[in-house]
Amino acid sequence: MSEQRYKCWLRSAIAAPVLLLPAFAVAGSCSDSDMEALKWLDRMARSADEVSYHGVVTFQRDGEDMQVMQISRVIADGKSSESLTQLTGQGAEVLRINHPLQCDHPGNQLLRLNEALKAGGCGVADQYRFRISEGDRVAGLKAVRLELAPRDMYRYGYVLELDRRTGLLLKSETIGRGNRVLEKFQFADLAYNARQTDGTEVSVVHQTEHPELSSAEPEHSVPHRWKVRWLPRGFTPTDTPDENAARKTYTDGLAVFSVFVEELDRAIRPGEGVARTGSTTSYTRGMDISGEPVLVTVVGEIPVNTARMVADSLAWAER
């Protein structure tokens, strides 16, 4: 793996070397409403590299206490700089300075569907049904509303409100079973052409960076080669294939989840543990793979049953 590609992988838990969009786009016929919605999703993904802004957002999970954050993004000279500061709670700040735009989230790449649409592909419309309508005013801006209903039971639905002028995501809701809102995010105030905050009045600061590494080997690996034999349709690996890696991450362009495997020196009592916060599920289980004890954890924006089925499918790869 080249140094530049490894730096991209370090961007976050879901960052990785570039995936080829045509591998995701499924040829077929889309309805007129799907085509319009897909063009808006493409525009939303591209706005991440094109729009500078500064604003205040609210974030709520499971209808509990609302968090308020100040967020800023500056695009200049082929790089982006971002800051996010809590205005409630601890007042922590996360900074990411001078990040190359060519290092991109695979989820964004999968939503950049312009070329696939020209070729007659349907992209994420193969996994979601769309409804497009006039949106609310969000932070004083007119929005277009996209409702995404999953075509199967293995993922959540979404309601997205996008700025009609820029395509920027202004508001999102993650929808679970029974139309329950699991998470809600929206701008309360927004101004374009952002100013960058200096972070001098925050209690906790974490600055992301791209360290220079002498080796492209992963930080942690497991002795055995392992594989996930079942994935919900449309989910694609975000990582360069490495069957010895302790973590593998997958996305369908909207949802993301990771699978972690830890080999144990002795068997543990069979059982499973489940925790869910908003749309994020953490599923952990001790199990045997071909008689060898392991601890498997699936974490991400998927229902519990999906996480369980992914864990059930784990096996050692052929040597």
VEXDREN-2710 file (C-alpha; in Angstrom, 1 decimal):
% VEXDREN-2710
k/r/px/py/pz
1/MET/0.0/0.0/0.0
2/SER/1.4/3.4/-1.0
3/GLU/2.1/6.1/1.6
4/GLN/-0.6/8.4/0.2
5/ARG/-3.2/5.7/0.1
6/TYR/-2.3/4.7/3.7
7/LYS/-2.8/8.3/4.8
8/CYS/-6.3/8.2/3.3
9/TRP/-7.1/5.0/5.2
10/LEU/-6.2/6.8/8.4
11/ARG/-8.8/9.6/7.9
12/SER/-11.4/7.8/10.0
13/ALA/-12.7/4.3/10.8
14/ILE/-14.5/4.4/7.5
15/ALA/-11.8/5.9/5.3
16/ALA/-10.0/3.8/2.8
17/PRO/-8.2/3.8/-0.6
18/VAL/-10.4/4.7/-3.5
19/LEU/-13.2/2.3/-4.5
20/LEU/-14.3/2.1/-8.0
21/LEU/-17.9/3.5/-8.3
22/PRO/-19.0/1.2/-11.2
23/ALA/-18.5/-1.8/-8.9
24/PHE/-21.3/-0.4/-6.8
25/ALA/-23.6/1.0/-9.4
26/VAL/-26.1/-1.7/-10.5
27/ALA/-27.3/-1.4/-14.1
28/GLY/-31.0/-1.3/-14.4
29/SER/-33.9/1.1/-14.9
30/CYS/-34.7/3.7/-12.2
31/SER/-38.0/5.6/-11.9
32/ASP/-38.0/9.3/-12.6
33/SER/-38.2/10.1/-8.9
34/ASP/-35.3/7.8/-8.2
35/MET/-33.2/9.5/-10.8
36/GLU/-33.9/12.9/-9.5
37/ALA/-33.2/11.8/-5.9
38/LEU/-29.9/10.2/-7.0
39/LYS/-28.8/13.4/-8.6
40/TRP/-29.5/15.2/-5.3
41/LEU/-27.4/12.6/-3.4
42/ASP/-24.6/13.1/-5.9
43/ARG/-24.8/16.8/-5.4
44/MET/-24.8/16.3/-1.6
45/ALA/-21.7/14.2/-1.7
46/ARG/-19.9/16.7/-3.9
47/SER/-20.7/19.6/-1.7
48/ALA/-18.3/18.2/0.9
49/ASP/-15.4/19.2/-1.4
50/GLU/-16.9/22.5/-2.6
51/VAL/-18.7/24.4/0.2
52/SER/-17.2/26.4/3.1
53/TYR/-19.5/27.2/5.9
54/HIS/-19.8/28.1/9.6
55/GLY/-22.9/27.3/11.7
56/VAL/-24.5/25.8/14.8
57/VAL/-26.1/22.3/14.7
58/THR/-28.2/20.3/17.1
59/PHE/-27.9/16.5/17.5
60/GLN/-30.3/14.2/19.4
61/ARG/-30.4/10.5/19.9
62/ASP/-33.5/8.4/21.0
63/GLY/-35.3/11.6/21.9
64/GLU/-32.9/12.3/24.8
65/ASP/-31.0/15.4/25.7
66/MET/-30.1/17.6/22.7
67/GLN/-26.4/18.4/22.1
68/VAL/-25.5/21.7/20.5
69/MET/-22.3/22.1/18.5
70/GLN/-20.6/24.8/16.5
71/ILE/-19.2/23.5/13.2
72/SER/-16.9/25.1/10.7
73/ARG/-15.4/23.9/7.3
74/VAL/-13.0/25.8/5.1
75/ILE/-12.1/24.6/1.6
76/ALA/-8.9/26.2/0.1
77/ASP/-6.0/25.2/-2.1
78/GLY/-7.2/21.6/-2.5
79/LYS/-7.4/21.0/1.2
80/SER/-10.1/21.2/3.9
81/SER/-10.0/22.3/7.5
82/GLU/-12.7/21.6/9.9
83/SER/-13.6/22.2/13.6
84/LEU/-16.4/21.0/15.7
85/THR/-16.9/22.5/19.2
86/GLN/-19.5/21.4/21.8
87/LEU/-21.5/24.3/23.1
88/THR/-23.1/21.9/25.7
89/GLY/-21.5/19.3/27.9
90/GLN/-17.7/19.3/28.2
91/GLY/-17.1/21.9/25.4
92/ALA/-14.7/19.6/23.6
93/GLU/-13.3/20.5/20.2
94/VAL/-12.2/18.3/17.3
95/LEU/-9.9/19.8/14.7
96/ARG/-8.8/18.5/11.3
97/ILE/-6.4/20.9/9.6
98/ASN/-5.3/20.9/6.0
99/HIS/-6.7/17.6/5.0
100/PRO/-6.1/16.7/1.3
101/LEU/-9.4/16.6/-0.6
102/GLN/-8.3/13.5/-2.6
103/CYS/-8.5/11.5/0.6
104/ASP/-12.2/10.8/0.6
105/HIS/-14.7/8.7/2.5
106/PRO/-15.9/5.7/0.5
107/GLY/-19.5/6.6/1.5
108/ASN/-19.1/9.9/-0.4
109/GLN/-17.5/8.1/-3.3
110/LEU/-20.5/5.7/-3.6
111/LEU/-22.9/8.6/-3.6
112/ARG/-21.1/10.4/-6.4
113/LEU/-23.3/8.8/-9.0
114/ASN/-23.1/11.2/-12.0
115/GLU/-21.2/8.9/-14.3
116/ALA/-23.1/5.8/-13.2
117/LEU/-26.4/7.6/-13.9
118/LYS/-25.2/8.6/-17.4
119/ALA/-24.5/4.9/-17.9
120/GLY/-27.9/3.8/-16.8
121/GLY/-27.0/2.6/-13.3
122/CYS/-29.3/2.9/-10.3
123/GLY/-26.7/3.0/-7.5
124/VAL/-28.2/3.2/-4.0
125/ALA/-31.7/3.0/-5.5
126/ASP/-31.1/-0.7/-5.6
127/GLN/-31.2/-0.7/-1.8
128/TYR/-33.6/2.2/-1.0
129/ARG/-36.9/3.5/-2.3
130/PHE/-37.0/7.3/-2.7
131/ARG/-39.6/10.0/-2.3
132/ILE/-38.7/13.5/-3.2
133/SER/-40.7/16.6/-2.1
134/GLU/-40.5/20.2/-1.1
135/GLY/-38.6/20.5/2.2
136/ASP/-38.9/22.7/5.2
137/ARG/-36.9/25.8/5.8
138/VAL/-33.8/24.8/7.8
139/ALA/-31.6/27.5/9.2
140/GLY/-33.6/29.9/7.0
141/LEU/-32.7/28.1/3.8
142/LYS/-35.1/26.4/1.4
143/ALA/-34.6/22.7/1.3
144/VAL/-35.5/19.7/-0.8
145/ARG/-36.6/16.6/1.2
146/LEU/-35.4/13.1/0.3
147/GLU/-37.1/10.2/2.0
148/LEU/-35.1/6.9/1.7
149/ALA/-37.0/3.7/2.7
150/PRO/-34.9/0.5/2.8
151/ARG/-35.9/-2.3/0.4
152/ASP/-35.0/-4.9/3.0
153/MET/-34.9/-5.4/6.8
154/TYR/-31.1/-5.1/7.1
155/ARG/-30.7/-1.3/7.2
156/TYR/-32.4/1.8/8.4
157/GLY/-34.3/4.5/6.5
158/TYR/-33.4/8.2/6.3
159/VAL/-35.0/11.6/5.8
160/LEU/-32.6/14.1/4.4
161/GLU/-33.1/17.9/3.8
162/LEU/-30.7/19.4/1.4
163/ASP/-30.0/23.1/0.6
164/ARG/-31.6/23.8/-2.8
165/ARG/-28.7/26.1/-3.8
166/THR/-25.6/24.1/-2.7
167/GLY/-26.8/20.5/-2.0
168/LEU/-25.4/20.7/1.5
169/LEU/-27.0/18.4/4.1
170/LEU/-29.0/20.7/6.4
171/LYS/-31.0/18.1/8.3
172/SER/-31.1/14.4/8.7
173/GLU/-33.2/11.8/10.5
174/THR/-32.4/8.1/10.9
175/ILE/-35.6/6.1/10.9
176/GLY/-35.9/2.7/12.6
177/ARG/-38.7/0.2/12.9
178/GLY/-42.2/1.7/13.3
179/ASN/-41.0/5.0/11.9
180/ARG/-39.1/5.7/15.1
181/VAL/-36.6/8.5/14.8
182/LEU/-33.3/7.1/16.2
183/GLU/-31.1/10.1/15.5
184/LYS/-31.7/13.7/14.4
185/PHE/-29.2/16.3/13.2
186/GLN/-29.9/19.7/11.8
187/PHE/-28.4/23.2/11.4
188/ALA/-30.0/25.9/13.6
189/ASP/-27.8/28.6/12.0
190/LEU/-25.6/28.5/8.9
191/ALA/-23.5/31.0/7.0
192/TYR/-21.4/30.2/3.9
193/ASN/-17.8/31.3/3.4
194/ALA/-16.7/30.0/6.8
195/ARG/-14.3/31.5/9.3
196/GLN/-12.1/29.1/11.2
197/THR/-12.3/28.9/14.9
198/ASP/-9.1/29.1/16.9
199/GLY/-10.1/26.6/19.7
200/THR/-8.6/28.7/22.5
201/GLU/-11.6/28.4/24.8
202/VAL/-12.3/24.7/24.9
203/SER/-11.5/22.2/27.6
204/VAL/-10.5/19.2/25.5
205/VAL/-8.9/19.3/22.0
206/HIS/-8.2/16.4/19.7
207/GLN/-6.4/17.3/16.5
208/THR/-6.4/14.7/13.7
209/GLU/-3.3/14.4/11.6
210/HIS/-1.5/12.2/9.1
211/PRO/1.6/10.6/10.7
212/GLU/4.4/9.5/8.6
213/LEU/4.7/5.7/9.0
214/SER/7.7/3.7/8.1
215/SER/5.7/0.6/7.5
216/ALA/2.4/0.0/5.7
217/GLU/1.6/-2.9/7.9
218/PRO/-1.7/-2.6/9.9
219/GLU/-1.3/-1.8/13.6
220/HIS/-2.9/-4.9/14.7
221/SER/-3.6/-8.2/13.1
222/VAL/-4.9/-11.7/13.9
223/PRO/-2.9/-14.9/13.2
224/HIS/-5.7/-16.5/11.1
225/ARG/-7.1/-15.3/7.9
226/TRP/-10.8/-14.6/8.3
227/LYS/-13.7/-13.6/6.1
228/VAL/-17.3/-12.4/6.3
229/ARG/-19.4/-14.8/4.2
230/TRP/-22.6/-12.7/4.3
231/LEU/-23.3/-9.1/3.9
232/PRO/-26.6/-7.2/3.2
233/ARG/-26.9/-6.5/-0.5
234/GLY/-25.1/-3.3/-1.6
235/PHE/-22.5/-3.2/1.2
236/THR/-19.0/-2.9/0.0
237/PRO/-15.6/-3.2/1.8
238/THR/-14.0/0.2/2.5
239/ASP/-10.6/-1.3/3.2
240/THR/-7.9/-2.7/1.0
241/PRO/-8.5/-6.5/1.4
242/ASP/-6.4/-7.9/4.2
243/GLU/-7.6/-11.2/5.6
244/ASN/-5.3/-10.9/8.6
245/ALA/-6.6/-7.5/9.7
246/ALA/-8.4/-7.3/13.0
247/ARG/-11.0/-4.9/11.6
248/LYS/-13.0/-4.8/8.4
249/THR/-15.4/-2.0/7.5
250/TYR/-18.3/-1.9/5.0
251/THR/-20.7/0.7/3.7
252/ASP/-23.6/1.0/1.3
253/GLY/-23.0/4.7/0.8
254/LEU/-25.2/5.7/3.7
255/ALA/-24.7/3.3/6.5
256/VAL/-21.4/2.1/7.8
257/PHE/-20.4/-0.8/10.1
258/SER/-17.2/-2.5/11.2
259/VAL/-16.4/-6.1/12.2
260/PHE/-13.6/-6.8/14.8
261/VAL/-12.2/-10.2/15.5
262/GLU/-10.0/-11.0/18.5
263/GLU/-8.6/-14.5/19.0
264/LEU/-8.7/-15.8/22.5
265/ASP/-6.3/-18.2/24.3
266/ARG/-9.2/-20.0/25.9
267/ALA/-12.9/-20.5/25.4
268/ILE/-15.4/-18.2/27.1
269/ARG/-19.0/-18.8/28.0
270/PRO/-21.2/-18.6/24.9
271/GLY/-23.5/-15.5/24.9
272/GLU/-24.0/-12.1/23.3
273/GLY/-24.0/-8.5/24.4
274/VAL/-26.0/-5.7/22.7
275/ALA/-25.9/-2.0/23.2
276/ARG/-27.6/0.6/21.0
277/THR/-27.3/4.4/21.1
278/GLY/-29.3/6.2/18.5
279/SER/-28.7/4.4/15.2
280/THR/-25.4/2.9/16.4
281/THR/-25.5/-0.8/17.4
282/SER/-22.6/-2.6/19.2
283/TYR/-23.0/-6.4/19.1
284/THR/-20.4/-8.6/20.8
285/ARG/-20.3/-12.4/21.0
286/GLY/-17.9/-15.0/22.1
287/MET/-17.9/-17.9/19.7
288/ASP/-15.9/-20.7/18.2
289/ILE/-14.7/-20.7/14.6
290/SER/-13.7/-24.2/13.6
291/GLY/-13.1/-25.0/17.3
292/GLU/-11.0/-21.9/18.0
293/PRO/-12.4/-19.3/20.5
294/VAL/-12.8/-15.7/19.3
295/LEU/-14.5/-12.6/20.4
296/VAL/-16.5/-10.9/17.6
297/THR/-17.8/-7.4/17.7
298/VAL/-19.9/-5.7/15.1
299/VAL/-20.4/-1.9/15.5
300/GLY/-22.2/0.4/13.2
301/GLU/-25.4/2.0/11.8
302/ILE/-27.3/-1.3/11.3
303/PRO/-30.1/-3.1/13.2
304/VAL/-29.2/-5.7/15.8
305/ASN/-30.4/-8.7/13.7
306/THR/-28.1/-7.5/10.8
307/ALA/-25.1/-7.4/13.1
308/ARG/-26.0/-10.9/14.5
309/MET/-26.2/-12.3/10.9
310/VAL/-22.9/-10.8/10.0
311/ALA/-21.3/-12.3/13.1
312/ASP/-22.9/-15.7/12.3
313/SER/-21.2/-15.7/8.9
314/LEU/-17.6/-15.4/10.1
315/ALA/-15.3/-18.2/9.0
316/TRP/-11.5/-18.8/8.6
317/ALA/-10.4/-18.1/5.1
318/GLU/-8.7/-20.9/3.2
319/ARG/-5.0/-20.9/3.6
END
